[in-house]
Amino acid sequence: MASIVVLGTGFAGNTAALNLKKELGDKHDVIVVSPRKNFSYVPSLVWVGVGSMQPEKTQFDLEPIYKKHGIIFKEGAAEEIHPDSRDQYVVVKYSDGKTEQIKYDYLINATGPKLNYVATPGLGPDAGYSDSICTLPHAVKTRDNYLKAVEKMKQGKRQKFVVGTGHGMATCQGAAFEFIHNLEFDLNRRGVRRNADITWISNEPALGDFGVGGVVIKKNGNLVSGKLFAESTFLEKGIKWVERAHVRKVEEGSLDYVNIEGEEGKLDFDFSMLIPPFAGIPIAYIDKDGNDIKSQMCVPSGFMKVDADYSSAAKPFEEWKNSDWPKKYNNPVYKNIFAAGIAFAPPHPISKPFKAPDGTLIVPSPPRTGMASGIIGHTVALSIIDIVKKGADEPTQQASMTEFGAICITSMGKSMTRGSAALLTMDPVVPNYEKYKFGRNLNYTFGDIGLAGHWVKYMLHYLFMWKMKGKFLWQFIPD
Ligand SMILES: Cc1cc2nc3c(=O)[nH]c(=O)nc-3n(C[C@H](O)[C@H](O)[C@H](O)COP(=O)(O)OP(=O)(O)OC[C@H]3O[C@@H](n4cnc5c(N)ncnc54)[C@H](O)[C@@H]3O)c2cc1C
């Protein structure tokens, strides 16, 4: 009997666990560890943050679902991984302070990001002055602060809104872009838009980069850049923007930034939503002699090393190759440990990095979206299934972000009659200039904007909640 331990219940971990159990049945144990027993549908937090979706609609309890599927669930946080002992194990800490050693034959680290607010002084909703929509509790706090600003506008007071990224190396520009459009849409809906000044700030080298090196799409036979698309949406809605910027510090009611050219600036705000940079979840890696082997297992930001070429990070942007990117997602030293979703360390950014004259690096970190996380979680699960059932001596399945595509549906306003969303497909996620002139296959890279996009986005919320609940025919819903 094999024991497969999955750390995390996000898109990557939950997809892996459901697939593993479906194929491995009762003969093998699938054990899931997570400090939260709820699955959170993070993409809809952009709606929670402006009060257009009830928080409880974005999450559900995984415990009964795992019970039904025969998956063992442990509600605790992985604190240590001991990959080197004869019996390899994870140390899990529970909320009552007790710990347990859980042995594994195969381990999937799908712990997602640590929201690294401390990287920018004053950033974040807990110890700082900005809001965030990366977790449900933070999205609820964002909504409350947003509604307070709306109340002031109803009394005729002007309010300043700043939305974007809170650090030169933050990711998730797409989520912030969705939020600023939903905020603008909602202010119109509430009849207070005329009292609002809205500004976008981001670390992207240009608007519409989204951390994936921008995108060129074919529309009505013409080539259109993501930059043109993003700029036109802001121009149309009267949203100002600051690009290529690293936020140096946030204070009550203002932030300071420096841009790639070295220009310094300050933005005042009454409300701000700034996405933080991400780091790996702090888990210790310890060898059989008790030595700390984290540097062997993880890159300095704490994400786990997999089968990528990390030496490529030292090369200039022009020399980065598709082969730098991982395919199988297992650790090069301990090959029975995999990392999926945000937990794996990308070899380098996707977008071109820039440095401000003072040496500050300004470049979006690569997004590992929900779809990519699901695909990678599924791929890793299929490899482990082949190893366990067929005796394969190494992972059999591959999914490189330079080869698979993604569908991004960017909500720009939630309403079944007046809402809209930009539907964008890109193939592949990481531009492949070795294969395609514009980095992507233009036959499968296209975009459109309109009400139909909103319906698709809304439908996907329920479709993926269904899949993540492992309900009837869940396995036929694509990752
Ligand atoms: C506001 C917002 C909107 C987004 N919109 C979209 C979108 O429209 N489309 C899209 O594709 N992507 C979107 N994304 C990105 C998407 O949400 C992420 O890519 C996805 O959630 C990553 O999945 P994951 O499983 O890697 O990590 P997570 O979802 O972060 O899951 C990590 C899991 O690990 C658990 N964990 C943490 N620490 C430990 C520990 N010590 N031990 C065990 N478990 C632990 C957590 O509790 C959690 O269950 C959005 C992101 C944000 C923030």
PDBQT file of the ligand as one rigid body, heavy atoms in Angstrom, charges set to zero:
ROOT
HETATM    1  C1  LIG A 501      -8.252  37.855  -6.360  1.00  0.00    +0.000 C 
HETATM    2  C2  LIG A 501      -7.723  36.778  -7.243  1.00  0.00    +0.000 A 
HETATM    3  C3  LIG A 501      -8.402  36.464  -8.406  1.00  0.00    +0.000 A 
HETATM    4  C4  LIG A 501      -7.937  35.443  -9.235  1.00  0.00    +0.000 A 
HETATM    5  N1  LIG A 501      -8.628  35.158 -10.365  1.00  0.00    +0.000 NA
HETATM    6  C5  LIG A 501      -8.243  34.120 -11.137  1.00  0.00    +0.000 A 
HETATM    7  C6  LIG A 501      -8.980  33.758 -12.296  1.00  0.00    +0.000 A 
HETATM    8  O1  LIG A 501      -9.963  34.411 -12.657  1.00  0.00    +0.000 OA
HETATM    9  N2  LIG A 501      -8.571  32.681 -12.995  1.00  0.00    +0.000 N 
HETATM   10  C7  LIG A 501      -7.487  31.955 -12.633  1.00  0.00    +0.000 A 
HETATM   11  O2  LIG A 501      -7.165  30.972 -13.304  1.00  0.00    +0.000 OA
HETATM   12  N3  LIG A 501      -6.757  32.270 -11.546  1.00  0.00    +0.000 NA
HETATM   13  C8  LIG A 501      -7.107  33.330 -10.791  1.00  0.00    +0.000 A 
HETATM   14  N4  LIG A 501      -6.386  33.665  -9.684  1.00  0.00    +0.000 N 
HETATM   15  C9  LIG A 501      -5.225  32.851  -9.323  1.00  0.00    +0.000 C 
HETATM   16  C10 LIG A 501      -5.656  31.586  -8.560  1.00  0.00    +0.000 C 
HETATM   17  O3  LIG A 501      -6.506  31.919  -7.519  1.00  0.00    +0.000 OA
HETATM   18  C11 LIG A 501      -4.405  30.893  -8.043  1.00  0.00    +0.000 C 
HETATM   19  O4  LIG A 501      -3.596  30.626  -9.136  1.00  0.00    +0.000 OA
HETATM   20  C12 LIG A 501      -4.749  29.584  -7.375  1.00  0.00    +0.000 C 
HETATM   21  O5  LIG A 501      -5.559  29.811  -6.254  1.00  0.00    +0.000 OA
HETATM   22  C13 LIG A 501      -3.485  28.861  -6.972  1.00  0.00    +0.000 C 
HETATM   23  O6  LIG A 501      -3.830  27.600  -6.496  1.00  0.00    +0.000 OA
HETATM   24  P1  LIG A 501      -2.883  26.783  -5.529  1.00  0.00    +0.000 P 
HETATM   25  O7  LIG A 501      -3.575  25.500  -5.290  1.00  0.00    +0.000 OA
HETATM   26  O8  LIG A 501      -1.507  26.736  -6.076  1.00  0.00    +0.000 OA
HETATM   27  O9  LIG A 501      -2.778  27.653  -4.203  1.00  0.00    +0.000 OA
HETATM   28  P2  LIG A 501      -3.901  28.121  -3.170  1.00  0.00    +0.000 P 
HETATM   29  O10 LIG A 501      -5.226  28.250  -3.804  1.00  0.00    +0.000 OA
HETATM   30  O11 LIG A 501      -3.345  29.325  -2.489  1.00  0.00    +0.000 OA
HETATM   31  O12 LIG A 501      -3.991  26.920  -2.126  1.00  0.00    +0.000 OA
HETATM   32  C14 LIG A 501      -2.980  26.683  -1.196  1.00  0.00    +0.000 C 
HETATM   33  C15 LIG A 501      -3.469  25.700  -0.161  1.00  0.00    +0.000 C 
HETATM   34  O13 LIG A 501      -2.403  25.367   0.717  1.00  0.00    +0.000 OA
HETATM   35  C16 LIG A 501      -2.857  25.417   2.050  1.00  0.00    +0.000 C 
HETATM   36  N5  LIG A 501      -1.707  25.627   2.939  1.00  0.00    +0.000 N 
HETATM   37  C17 LIG A 501      -1.081  26.776   3.260  1.00  0.00    +0.000 A 
HETATM   38  N6  LIG A 501      -0.092  26.536   4.130  1.00  0.00    +0.000 NA
HETATM   39  C18 LIG A 501      -0.079  25.198   4.364  1.00  0.00    +0.000 A 
HETATM   40  C19 LIG A 501       0.708  24.345   5.168  1.00  0.00    +0.000 A 
HETATM   41  N7  LIG A 501       1.710  24.811   5.931  1.00  0.00    +0.000 N 
HETATM   42  N8  LIG A 501       0.426  23.018   5.181  1.00  0.00    +0.000 NA
HETATM   43  C20 LIG A 501      -0.588  22.528   4.409  1.00  0.00    +0.000 A 
HETATM   44  N9  LIG A 501      -1.361  23.293   3.625  1.00  0.00    +0.000 NA
HETATM   45  C21 LIG A 501      -1.110  24.607   3.599  1.00  0.00    +0.000 A 
HETATM   46  C22 LIG A 501      -3.869  26.550   2.036  1.00  0.00    +0.000 C 
HETATM   47  O14 LIG A 501      -4.718  26.488   3.158  1.00  0.00    +0.000 OA
HETATM   48  C23 LIG A 501      -4.591  26.230   0.735  1.00  0.00    +0.000 C 
HETATM   49  O15 LIG A 501      -5.528  25.208   0.933  1.00  0.00    +0.000 OA
HETATM   50  C24 LIG A 501      -6.787  34.728  -8.874  1.00  0.00    +0.000 A 
HETATM   51  C25 LIG A 501      -6.089  35.056  -7.710  1.00  0.00    +0.000 A 
HETATM   52  C26 LIG A 501      -6.530  36.089  -6.917  1.00  0.00    +0.000 A 
HETATM   53  C27 LIG A 501      -5.770  36.439  -5.659  1.00  0.00    +0.000 C 
ENDROOT
TORSDOF 0
